Amino acid sequence: MGDPEWWGETASTQIAERMHERLWLGIKVDTQLVSVGGATLDTWGSNIATVVTHEKHRNRGYATSIVSALVEQILQNQT
């Protein structure tokens, strides 16, 4: 679960300005983004920093799928 205090203080413009600094993957149901994850990629080390799923869409494997895809991208970036 995301930290409500941090997200409450974070403006969408701040997030948009930093989107290019990470790899972001998301899952949409119909047209709604319901789960998202982000990772920093570097050849010397990478980090999965954010994985969140809307509470109404939890326990469906969305976060697991995102983490798996992020790990795959990290491993591909290491070679």
PDB file of N, CA, C and O in Angstrom:
ATOM      1  N   MET A   1       0.845  -1.164   0.000  1.00  0.00           N
ATOM      2  CA  MET A   1       0.000   0.000   0.000  1.00  0.00           C
ATOM      3  C   MET A   1       0.893   1.230   0.000  1.00  0.00           C
ATOM      4  O   MET A   1       1.916   1.254   0.685  1.00  0.00           O
ATOM      5  N   GLY A   2       0.519   2.245  -0.756  1.00  0.00           N
ATOM      6  CA  GLY A   2       1.273   3.489  -0.780  1.00  0.00           C
ATOM      7  C   GLY A   2       1.099   4.246   0.525  1.00  0.00           C
ATOM      8  O   GLY A   2       0.097   4.081   1.221  1.00  0.00           O
ATOM      9  N   ASP A   3       2.067   5.067   0.847  1.00  0.00           N
ATOM     10  CA  ASP A   3       2.034   5.869   2.055  1.00  0.00           C
ATOM     11  C   ASP A   3       1.080   7.045   1.843  1.00  0.00           C
ATOM     12  O   ASP A   3       1.395   7.953   1.073  1.00  0.00           O
ATOM     13  N   PRO A   4      -0.089   7.050   2.513  1.00  0.00           N
ATOM     14  CA  PRO A   4      -1.077   8.099   2.279  1.00  0.00           C
ATOM     15  C   PRO A   4      -0.568   9.500   2.617  1.00  0.00           C
ATOM     16  O   PRO A   4      -0.967  10.473   1.977  1.00  0.00           O
ATOM     17  N   GLU A   5       0.304   9.611   3.609  1.00  0.00           N
ATOM     18  CA  GLU A   5       0.829  10.930   3.958  1.00  0.00           C
ATOM     19  C   GLU A   5       1.713  11.470   2.840  1.00  0.00           C
ATOM     20  O   GLU A   5       1.601  12.637   2.467  1.00  0.00           O
ATOM     21  N   TRP A   6       2.605  10.610   2.298  1.00  0.00           N
ATOM     22  CA  TRP A   6       3.483  11.051   1.212  1.00  0.00           C
ATOM     23  C   TRP A   6       2.660  11.416  -0.011  1.00  0.00           C
ATOM     24  O   TRP A   6       2.845  12.483  -0.597  1.00  0.00           O
ATOM     25  N   TRP A   7       1.752  10.529  -0.393  1.00  0.00           N
ATOM     26  CA  TRP A   7       0.938  10.792  -1.586  1.00  0.00           C
ATOM     27  C   TRP A   7       0.041  12.000  -1.380  1.00  0.00           C
ATOM     28  O   TRP A   7      -0.229  12.735  -2.330  1.00  0.00           O
ATOM     29  N   GLY A   8      -0.427  12.218  -0.150  1.00  0.00           N
ATOM     30  CA  GLY A   8      -1.275  13.367   0.129  1.00  0.00           C
ATOM     31  C   GLY A   8      -0.557  14.690  -0.066  1.00  0.00           C
ATOM     32  O   GLY A   8      -1.181  15.701  -0.388  1.00  0.00           O
ATOM     33  N   GLU A   9       0.771  14.685   0.130  1.00  0.00           N
ATOM     34  CA  GLU A   9       1.568  15.896  -0.011  1.00  0.00           C
ATOM     35  C   GLU A   9       2.180  16.031  -1.400  1.00  0.00           C
ATOM     36  O   GLU A   9       2.825  17.039  -1.688  1.00  0.00           O
ATOM     37  N   THR A  10       1.993  15.051  -2.256  1.00  0.00           N
ATOM     38  CA  THR A  10       2.620  15.039  -3.566  1.00  0.00           C
ATOM     39  C   THR A  10       1.632  15.494  -4.630  1.00  0.00           C
ATOM     40  O   THR A  10       0.529  14.959  -4.745  1.00  0.00           O
ATOM     41  N   ALA A  11       2.041  16.481  -5.399  1.00  0.00           N
ATOM     42  CA  ALA A  11       1.186  17.003  -6.471  1.00  0.00           C
ATOM     43  C   ALA A  11       1.426  16.203  -7.746  1.00  0.00           C
ATOM     44  O   ALA A  11       2.522  15.689  -7.969  1.00  0.00           O
ATOM     45  N   SER A  12       0.410  16.102  -8.567  1.00  0.00           N
ATOM     46  CA  SER A  12       0.538  15.362  -9.819  1.00  0.00           C
ATOM     47  C   SER A  12       1.629  15.959 -10.703  1.00  0.00           C
ATOM     48  O   SER A  12       2.265  15.233 -11.467  1.00  0.00           O
ATOM     49  N   THR A  13       1.854  17.260 -10.614  1.00  0.00           N
ATOM     50  CA  THR A  13       2.917  17.881 -11.418  1.00  0.00           C
ATOM     51  C   THR A  13       4.291  17.384 -10.975  1.00  0.00           C
ATOM     52  O   THR A  13       5.180  17.208 -11.809  1.00  0.00           O
ATOM     53  N   GLN A  14       4.477  17.156  -9.681  1.00  0.00           N
ATOM     54  CA  GLN A  14       5.749  16.624  -9.187  1.00  0.00           C
ATOM     55  C   GLN A  14       5.986  15.223  -9.739  1.00  0.00           C
ATOM     56  O   GLN A  14       7.103  14.889 -10.134  1.00  0.00           O
ATOM     57  N   ILE A  15       4.962  14.422  -9.765  1.00  0.00           N
ATOM     58  CA  ILE A  15       5.085  13.066 -10.288  1.00  0.00           C
ATOM     59  C   ILE A  15       5.395  13.118 -11.779  1.00  0.00           C
ATOM     60  O   ILE A  15       6.293  12.420 -12.251  1.00  0.00           O
ATOM     61  N   ALA A  16       4.665  13.932 -12.516  1.00  0.00           N
ATOM     62  CA  ALA A  16       4.866  14.039 -13.968  1.00  0.00           C
ATOM     63  C   ALA A  16       6.282  14.495 -14.306  1.00  0.00           C
ATOM     64  O   ALA A  16       6.872  14.004 -15.268  1.00  0.00           O
ATOM     65  N   GLU A  17       6.833  15.422 -13.535  1.00  0.00           N
ATOM     66  CA  GLU A  17       8.181  15.927 -13.792  1.00  0.00           C
ATOM     67  C   GLU A  17       9.248  14.851 -13.615  1.00  0.00           C
ATOM     68  O   GLU A  17      10.309  14.928 -14.235  1.00  0.00           O
ATOM     69  N   ARG A  18       8.983  13.858 -12.786  1.00  0.00           N
ATOM     70  CA  ARG A  18       9.985  12.825 -12.493  1.00  0.00           C
ATOM     71  C   ARG A  18       9.708  11.493 -13.186  1.00  0.00           C
ATOM     72  O   ARG A  18      10.441  10.528 -12.971  1.00  0.00           O
ATOM     73  N   MET A  19       8.680  11.423 -14.002  1.00  0.00           N
ATOM     74  CA  MET A  19       8.319  10.163 -14.670  1.00  0.00           C
ATOM     75  C   MET A  19       9.458   9.610 -15.518  1.00  0.00           C
ATOM     76  O   MET A  19       9.633   8.394 -15.595  1.00  0.00           O
ATOM     77  N   HIS A  20      10.229  10.478 -16.150  1.00  0.00           N
ATOM     78  CA  HIS A  20      11.308  10.027 -17.034  1.00  0.00           C
ATOM     79  C   HIS A  20      12.473   9.386 -16.278  1.00  0.00           C
ATOM     80  O   HIS A  20      13.327   8.756 -16.902  1.00  0.00           O
ATOM     81  N   GLU A  21      12.529   9.529 -14.965  1.00  0.00           N
ATOM     82  CA  GLU A  21      13.637   9.000 -14.169  1.00  0.00           C
ATOM     83  C   GLU A  21      13.495   7.518 -13.862  1.00  0.00           C
ATOM     84  O   GLU A  21      14.441   6.903 -13.371  1.00  0.00           O
ATOM     85  N   ARG A  22      12.351   6.938 -14.135  1.00  0.00           N
ATOM     86  CA  ARG A  22      12.101   5.532 -13.808  1.00  0.00           C
ATOM     87  C   ARG A  22      11.370   4.835 -14.933  1.00  0.00           C
ATOM     88  O   ARG A  22      10.799   5.462 -15.825  1.00  0.00           O
ATOM     89  N   LEU A  23      11.408   3.514 -14.860  1.00  0.00           N
ATOM     90  CA  LEU A  23      10.562   2.697 -15.722  1.00  0.00           C
ATOM     91  C   LEU A  23       9.256   2.489 -14.970  1.00  0.00           C
ATOM     92  O   LEU A  23       9.270   2.040 -13.824  1.00  0.00           O
ATOM     93  N   TRP A  24       8.153   2.802 -15.583  1.00  0.00           N
ATOM     94  CA  TRP A  24       6.834   2.638 -14.964  1.00  0.00           C
ATOM     95  C   TRP A  24       6.023   1.643 -15.774  1.00  0.00           C
ATOM     96  O   TRP A  24       5.971   1.724 -17.002  1.00  0.00           O
ATOM     97  N   LEU A  25       5.396   0.711 -15.089  1.00  0.00           N
ATOM     98  CA  LEU A  25       4.491  -0.244 -15.716  1.00  0.00           C
ATOM     99  C   LEU A  25       3.165  -0.198 -14.970  1.00  0.00           C
ATOM    100  O   LEU A  25       3.133  -0.022 -13.752  1.00  0.00           O
ATOM    101  N   GLY A  26       2.085  -0.354 -15.700  1.00  0.00           N
ATOM    102  CA  GLY A  26       0.777  -0.310 -15.062  1.00  0.00           C
ATOM    103  C   GLY A  26      -0.189  -1.298 -15.676  1.00  0.00           C
ATOM    104  O   GLY A  26       0.038  -1.832 -16.762  1.00  0.00           O
ATOM    105  N   ILE A  27      -1.255  -1.523 -14.966  1.00  0.00           N
ATOM    106  CA  ILE A  27      -2.333  -2.399 -15.431  1.00  0.00           C
ATOM    107  C   ILE A  27      -3.627  -1.602 -15.395  1.00  0.00           C
ATOM    108  O   ILE A  27      -3.975  -0.976 -14.393  1.00  0.00           O
ATOM    109  N   LYS A  28      -4.331  -1.648 -16.526  1.00  0.00           N
ATOM    110  CA  LYS A  28      -5.637  -0.993 -16.616  1.00  0.00           C
ATOM    111  C   LYS A  28      -6.724  -2.043 -16.664  1.00  0.00           C
ATOM    112  O   LYS A  28      -6.565  -3.098 -17.279  1.00  0.00           O
ATOM    113  N   VAL A  29      -7.819  -1.743 -16.015  1.00  0.00           N
ATOM    114  CA  VAL A  29      -9.036  -2.537 -16.118  1.00  0.00           C
ATOM    115  C   VAL A  29     -10.050  -1.601 -16.755  1.00  0.00           C
ATOM    116  O   VAL A  29     -10.370  -0.541 -16.217  1.00  0.00           O
ATOM    117  N   ASP A  30     -10.546  -2.015 -17.910  1.00  0.00           N
ATOM    118  CA  ASP A  30     -11.338  -1.129 -18.754  1.00  0.00           C
ATOM    119  C   ASP A  30     -10.451   0.071 -19.085  1.00  0.00           C
ATOM    120  O   ASP A  30      -9.432  -0.104 -19.753  1.00  0.00           O
ATOM    121  N   THR A  31     -10.786   1.242 -18.658  1.00  0.00           N
ATOM    122  CA  THR A  31      -9.946   2.408 -18.941  1.00  0.00           C
ATOM    123  C   THR A  31      -9.284   2.974 -17.686  1.00  0.00           C
ATOM    124  O   THR A  31      -8.631   4.015 -17.748  1.00  0.00           O
ATOM    125  N   GLN A  32      -9.448   2.297 -16.551  1.00  0.00           N
ATOM    126  CA  GLN A  32      -8.933   2.799 -15.281  1.00  0.00           C
ATOM    127  C   GLN A  32      -7.604   2.138 -14.927  1.00  0.00           C
ATOM    128  O   GLN A  32      -7.495   0.912 -14.942  1.00  0.00           O
ATOM    129  N   LEU A  33      -6.598   2.943 -14.610  1.00  0.00           N
ATOM    130  CA  LEU A  33      -5.329   2.425 -14.115  1.00  0.00           C
ATOM    131  C   LEU A  33      -5.556   1.929 -12.693  1.00  0.00           C
ATOM    132  O   LEU A  33      -5.929   2.711 -11.818  1.00  0.00           O
ATOM    133  N   VAL A  34      -5.335   0.632 -12.453  1.00  0.00           N
ATOM    134  CA  VAL A  34      -5.643   0.067 -11.140  1.00  0.00           C
ATOM    135  C   VAL A  34      -4.403  -0.373 -10.371  1.00  0.00           C
ATOM    136  O   VAL A  34      -4.461  -0.554  -9.154  1.00  0.00           O
ATOM    137  N   SER A  35      -3.282  -0.547 -11.069  1.00  0.00           N
ATOM    138  CA  SER A  35      -2.060  -0.955 -10.400  1.00  0.00           C
ATOM    139  C   SER A  35      -0.879  -0.385 -11.168  1.00  0.00           C
ATOM    140  O   SER A  35      -0.894  -0.332 -12.398  1.00  0.00           O
ATOM    141  N   VAL A  36       0.150   0.042 -10.433  1.00  0.00           N
ATOM    142  CA  VAL A  36       1.325   0.635 -11.068  1.00  0.00           C
ATOM    143  C   VAL A  36       2.563   0.297 -10.243  1.00  0.00           C
ATOM    144  O   VAL A  36       2.502   0.147  -9.023  1.00  0.00           O
ATOM    145  N   GLY A  37       3.685   0.183 -10.945  1.00  0.00           N
ATOM    146  CA  GLY A  37       4.957  -0.060 -10.281  1.00  0.00           C
ATOM    147  C   GLY A  37       6.059   0.670 -11.012  1.00  0.00           C
ATOM    148  O   GLY A  37       5.994   0.863 -12.226  1.00  0.00           O
ATOM    149  N   GLY A  38       7.076   1.075 -10.265  1.00  0.00           N
ATOM    150  CA  GLY A  38       8.187   1.801 -10.862  1.00  0.00           C
ATOM    151  C   GLY A  38       9.515   1.278 -10.369  1.00  0.00           C
ATOM    152  O   GLY A  38       9.638   0.802  -9.241  1.00  0.00           O
ATOM    153  N   ALA A  39      10.515   1.374 -11.239  1.00  0.00           N
ATOM    154  CA  ALA A  39      11.860   0.935 -10.894  1.00  0.00           C
ATOM    155  C   ALA A  39      12.880   1.876 -11.518  1.00  0.00           C
ATOM    156  O   ALA A  39      12.681   2.404 -12.611  1.00  0.00           O
ATOM    157  N   THR A  40      13.971   2.070 -10.797  1.00  0.00           N
ATOM    158  CA  THR A  40      15.122   2.755 -11.377  1.00  0.00           C
ATOM    159  C   THR A  40      16.003   1.682 -11.983  1.00  0.00           C
ATOM    160  O   THR A  40      16.222   0.635 -11.374  1.00  0.00           O
ATOM    161  N   LEU A  41      16.506   1.936 -13.170  1.00  0.00           N
ATOM    162  CA  LEU A  41      17.349   0.973 -13.868  1.00  0.00           C
ATOM    163  C   LEU A  41      18.738   1.554 -14.044  1.00  0.00           C
ATOM    164  O   LEU A  41      18.900   2.673 -14.530  1.00  0.00           O
ATOM    165  N   ASP A  42      19.731   0.787 -13.646  1.00  0.00           N
ATOM    166  CA  ASP A  42      21.112   1.182 -13.836  1.00  0.00           C
ATOM    167  C   ASP A  42      21.932  -0.079 -14.045  1.00  0.00           C
ATOM    168  O   ASP A  42      21.554  -1.147 -13.564  1.00  0.00           O
ATOM    169  N   THR A  43      23.032   0.026 -14.744  1.00  0.00           N
ATOM    170  CA  THR A  43      23.846  -1.164 -15.012  1.00  0.00           C
ATOM    171  C   THR A  43      24.539  -1.675 -13.756  1.00  0.00           C
ATOM    172  O   THR A  43      24.891  -2.853 -13.702  1.00  0.00           O
ATOM    173  N   TRP A  44      24.744  -0.847 -12.758  1.00  0.00           N
ATOM    174  CA  TRP A  44      25.426  -1.278 -11.536  1.00  0.00           C
ATOM    175  C   TRP A  44      24.460  -1.692 -10.424  1.00  0.00           C
ATOM    176  O   TRP A  44      24.878  -2.313  -9.446  1.00  0.00           O
ATOM    177  N   GLY A  45      23.193  -1.359 -10.560  1.00  0.00           N
ATOM    178  CA  GLY A  45      22.201  -1.751  -9.562  1.00  0.00           C
ATOM    179  C   GLY A  45      20.876  -1.090  -9.845  1.00  0.00           C
ATOM    180  O   GLY A  45      20.832   0.057 -10.288  1.00  0.00           O
ATOM    181  N   SER A  46      19.812  -1.789  -9.599  1.00  0.00           N
ATOM    182  CA  SER A  46      18.467  -1.277  -9.860  1.00  0.00           C
ATOM    183  C   SER A  46      17.619  -1.420  -8.617  1.00  0.00           C
ATOM    184  O   SER A  46      17.978  -2.130  -7.678  1.00  0.00           O
ATOM    185  N   ASN A  47      16.478  -0.731  -8.622  1.00  0.00           N
ATOM    186  CA  ASN A  47      15.647  -0.708  -7.430  1.00  0.00           C
ATOM    187  C   ASN A  47      14.176  -0.612  -7.830  1.00  0.00           C
ATOM    188  O   ASN A  47      13.787   0.286  -8.577  1.00  0.00           O
ATOM    189  N   ILE A  48      13.366  -1.535  -7.330  1.00  0.00           N
ATOM    190  CA  ILE A  48      11.914  -1.413  -7.467  1.00  0.00           C
ATOM    191  C   ILE A  48      11.458  -0.580  -6.277  1.00  0.00           C
ATOM    192  O   ILE A  48      11.561  -1.004  -5.126  1.00  0.00           O
ATOM    193  N   ALA A  49      10.957   0.599  -6.573  1.00  0.00           N
ATOM    194  CA  ALA A  49      10.686   1.547  -5.501  1.00  0.00           C
ATOM    195  C   ALA A  49       9.212   1.706  -5.173  1.00  0.00           C
ATOM    196  O   ALA A  49       8.863   2.038  -4.040  1.00  0.00           O
ATOM    197  N   THR A  50       8.357   1.477  -6.134  1.00  0.00           N
ATOM    198  CA  THR A  50       6.940   1.746  -5.930  1.00  0.00           C
ATOM    199  C   THR A  50       6.107   0.645  -6.565  1.00  0.00           C
ATOM    200  O   THR A  50       6.297   0.315  -7.736  1.00  0.00           O
ATOM    201  N   VAL A  51       5.193   0.081  -5.805  1.00  0.00           N
ATOM    202  CA  VAL A  51       4.191  -0.840  -6.343  1.00  0.00           C
ATOM    203  C   VAL A  51       2.908  -0.584  -5.552  1.00  0.00           C
ATOM    204  O   VAL A  51       2.864  -0.777  -4.337  1.00  0.00           O
ATOM    205  N   VAL A  52       1.877  -0.149  -6.257  1.00  0.00           N
ATOM    206  CA  VAL A  52       0.604   0.135  -5.589  1.00  0.00           C
ATOM    207  C   VAL A  52      -0.555  -0.388  -6.430  1.00  0.00           C
ATOM    208  O   VAL A  52      -0.500  -0.400  -7.660  1.00  0.00           O
ATOM    209  N   THR A  53      -1.594  -0.817  -5.742  1.00  0.00           N
ATOM    210  CA  THR A  53      -2.816  -1.292  -6.397  1.00  0.00           C
ATOM    211  C   THR A  53      -4.004  -0.678  -5.666  1.00  0.00           C
ATOM    212  O   THR A  53      -4.052  -0.653  -4.437  1.00  0.00           O
ATOM    213  N   HIS A  54      -4.950  -0.190  -6.437  1.00  0.00           N
ATOM    214  CA  HIS A  54      -6.169   0.375  -5.853  1.00  0.00           C
ATOM    215  C   HIS A  54      -6.837  -0.696  -4.990  1.00  0.00           C
ATOM    216  O   HIS A  54      -6.912  -1.859  -5.385  1.00  0.00           O
ATOM    217  N   GLU A  55      -7.314  -0.306  -3.830  1.00  0.00           N
ATOM    218  CA  GLU A  55      -7.843  -1.272  -2.872  1.00  0.00           C
ATOM    219  C   GLU A  55      -8.977  -2.136  -3.423  1.00  0.00           C
ATOM    220  O   GLU A  55      -9.129  -3.281  -2.997  1.00  0.00           O
ATOM    221  N   LYS A  56      -9.762  -1.631  -4.340  1.00  0.00           N
ATOM    222  CA  LYS A  56     -10.864  -2.416  -4.904  1.00  0.00           C
ATOM    223  C   LYS A  56     -10.384  -3.476  -5.889  1.00  0.00           C
ATOM    224  O   LYS A  56     -11.164  -4.327  -6.315  1.00  0.00           O
ATOM    225  N   HIS A  57      -9.104  -3.427  -6.252  1.00  0.00           N
ATOM    226  CA  HIS A  57      -8.571  -4.352  -7.250  1.00  0.00           C
ATOM    227  C   HIS A  57      -7.442  -5.225  -6.703  1.00  0.00           C
ATOM    228  O   HIS A  57      -6.689  -5.817  -7.476  1.00  0.00           O
ATOM    229  N   ARG A  58      -7.322  -5.308  -5.403  1.00  0.00           N
ATOM    230  CA  ARG A  58      -6.264  -6.114  -4.781  1.00  0.00           C
ATOM    231  C   ARG A  58      -6.628  -7.600  -4.786  1.00  0.00           C
ATOM    232  O   ARG A  58      -7.780  -7.978  -4.999  1.00  0.00           O
ATOM    233  N   ASN A  59      -5.617  -8.420  -4.548  1.00  0.00           N
ATOM    234  CA  ASN A  59      -5.746  -9.889  -4.475  1.00  0.00           C
ATOM    235  C   ASN A  59      -6.138 -10.508  -5.810  1.00  0.00           C
ATOM    236  O   ASN A  59      -6.836 -11.520  -5.854  1.00  0.00           O
ATOM    237  N   ARG A  60      -5.687  -9.896  -6.887  1.00  0.00           N
ATOM    238  CA  ARG A  60      -5.943 -10.432  -8.230  1.00  0.00           C
ATOM    239  C   ARG A  60      -4.643 -10.703  -8.980  1.00  0.00           C
ATOM    240  O   ARG A  60      -4.664 -11.083 -10.151  1.00  0.00           O
ATOM    241  N   GLY A  61      -3.504 -10.504  -8.299  1.00  0.00           N
ATOM    242  CA  GLY A  61      -2.210 -10.783  -8.913  1.00  0.00           C
ATOM    243  C   GLY A  61      -1.634  -9.642  -9.724  1.00  0.00           C
ATOM    244  O   GLY A  61      -0.611  -9.819 -10.385  1.00  0.00           O
ATOM    245  N   TYR A  62      -2.261  -8.476  -9.692  1.00  0.00           N
ATOM    246  CA  TYR A  62      -1.771  -7.353 -10.493  1.00  0.00           C
ATOM    247  C   TYR A  62      -0.380  -6.899 -10.039  1.00  0.00           C
ATOM    248  O   TYR A  62       0.512  -6.735 -10.872  1.00  0.00           O
ATOM    249  N   ALA A  63      -0.187  -6.696  -8.755  1.00  0.00           N
ATOM    250  CA  ALA A  63       1.117  -6.254  -8.244  1.00  0.00           C
ATOM    251  C   ALA A  63       2.189  -7.310  -8.521  1.00  0.00           C
ATOM    252  O   ALA A  63       3.321  -6.971  -8.867  1.00  0.00           O
ATOM    253  N   THR A  64       1.836  -8.577  -8.369  1.00  0.00           N
ATOM    254  CA  THR A  64       2.785  -9.656  -8.660  1.00  0.00           C
ATOM    255  C   THR A  64       3.206  -9.615 -10.123  1.00  0.00           C
ATOM    256  O   THR A  64       4.384  -9.788 -10.437  1.00  0.00           O
ATOM    257  N   SER A  65       2.260  -9.390 -11.008  1.00  0.00           N
ATOM    258  CA  SER A  65       2.580  -9.294 -12.435  1.00  0.00           C
ATOM    259  C   SER A  65       3.490  -8.111 -12.723  1.00  0.00           C
ATOM    260  O   SER A  65       4.419  -8.220 -13.524  1.00  0.00           O
ATOM    261  N   ILE A  66       3.233  -7.001 -12.087  1.00  0.00           N
ATOM    262  CA  ILE A  66       4.060  -5.814 -12.295  1.00  0.00           C
ATOM    263  C   ILE A  66       5.468  -6.052 -11.778  1.00  0.00           C
ATOM    264  O   ILE A  66       6.437  -5.736 -12.469  1.00  0.00           O
ATOM    265  N   VAL A  67       5.601  -6.602 -10.575  1.00  0.00           N
ATOM    266  CA  VAL A  67       6.931  -6.873 -10.024  1.00  0.00           C
ATOM    267  C   VAL A  67       7.691  -7.849 -10.924  1.00  0.00           C
ATOM    268  O   VAL A  67       8.879  -7.653 -11.183  1.00  0.00           O
ATOM    269  N   SER A  68       7.024  -8.882 -11.394  1.00  0.00           N
ATOM    270  CA  SER A  68       7.679  -9.846 -12.294  1.00  0.00           C
ATOM    271  C   SER A  68       8.180  -9.166 -13.565  1.00  0.00           C
ATOM    272  O   SER A  68       9.299  -9.427 -14.008  1.00  0.00           O
ATOM    273  N   ALA A  69       7.369  -8.305 -14.146  1.00  0.00           N
ATOM    274  CA  ALA A  69       7.768  -7.603 -15.368  1.00  0.00           C
ATOM    275  C   ALA A  69       8.909  -6.615 -15.092  1.00  0.00           C
ATOM    276  O   ALA A  69       9.805  -6.462 -15.922  1.00  0.00           O
ATOM    277  N   LEU A  70       8.884  -5.949 -13.943  1.00  0.00           N
ATOM    278  CA  LEU A  70       9.973  -5.038 -13.588  1.00  0.00           C
ATOM    279  C   LEU A  70      11.274  -5.802 -13.383  1.00  0.00           C
ATOM    280  O   LEU A  70      12.328  -5.361 -13.841  1.00  0.00           O
ATOM    281  N   VAL A  71      11.211  -6.937 -12.702  1.00  0.00           N
ATOM    282  CA  VAL A  71      12.417  -7.761 -12.505  1.00  0.00           C
ATOM    283  C   VAL A  71      12.969  -8.220 -13.860  1.00  0.00           C
ATOM    284  O   VAL A  71      14.181  -8.202 -14.075  1.00  0.00           O
ATOM    285  N   GLU A  72      12.096  -8.621 -14.755  1.00  0.00           N
ATOM    286  CA  GLU A  72      12.538  -9.023 -16.091  1.00  0.00           C
ATOM    287  C   GLU A  72      13.282  -7.884 -16.796  1.00  0.00           C
ATOM    288  O   GLU A  72      14.321  -8.108 -17.417  1.00  0.00           O
ATOM    289  N   GLN A  73      12.751  -6.670 -16.697  1.00  0.00           N
ATOM    290  CA  GLN A  73      13.407  -5.518 -17.312  1.00  0.00           C
ATOM    291  C   GLN A  73      14.741  -5.211 -16.647  1.00  0.00           C
ATOM    292  O   GLN A  73      15.707  -4.859 -17.324  1.00  0.00           O
ATOM    293  N   ILE A  74      14.800  -5.345 -15.321  1.00  0.00           N
ATOM    294  CA  ILE A  74      16.051  -5.119 -14.589  1.00  0.00           C
ATOM    295  C   ILE A  74      17.108  -6.117 -15.043  1.00  0.00           C
ATOM    296  O   ILE A  74      18.248  -5.735 -15.307  1.00  0.00           O
ATOM    297  N   LEU A  75      16.742  -7.386 -15.135  1.00  0.00           N
ATOM    298  CA  LEU A  75      17.696  -8.417 -15.559  1.00  0.00           C
ATOM    299  C   LEU A  75      18.160  -8.181 -16.990  1.00  0.00           C
ATOM    300  O   LEU A  75      19.335  -8.388 -17.292  1.00  0.00           O
ATOM    301  N   GLN A  76      17.278  -7.760 -17.866  1.00  0.00           N
ATOM    302  CA  GLN A  76      17.663  -7.466 -19.248  1.00  0.00           C
ATOM    303  C   GLN A  76      18.608  -6.272 -19.304  1.00  0.00           C
ATOM    304  O   GLN A  76      19.493  -6.217 -20.158  1.00  0.00           O
ATOM    305  N   ASN A  77      18.424  -5.326 -18.404  1.00  0.00           N
ATOM    306  CA  ASN A  77      19.255  -4.124 -18.370  1.00  0.00           C
ATOM    307  C   ASN A  77      20.662  -4.431 -17.852  1.00  0.00           C
ATOM    308  O   ASN A  77      21.602  -3.697 -18.156  1.00  0.00           O
ATOM    309  N   GLN A  78      20.815  -5.491 -17.085  1.00  0.00           N
ATOM    310  CA  GLN A  78      22.110  -5.839 -16.490  1.00  0.00           C
ATOM    311  C   GLN A  78      23.078  -6.448 -17.504  1.00  0.00           C
ATOM    312  O   GLN A  78      24.283  -6.493 -17.258  1.00  0.00           O
ATOM    313  N   THR A  79      22.565  -6.912 -18.626  1.00  0.00           N
ATOM    314  CA  THR A  79      23.445  -7.573 -19.607  1.00  0.00           C
ATOM    315  C   THR A  79      23.934  -6.614 -20.650  1.00  0.00           C
ATOM    316  O   THR A  79      24.682  -7.005 -21.547  1.00  0.00           O
TER     317      THR A  79
END
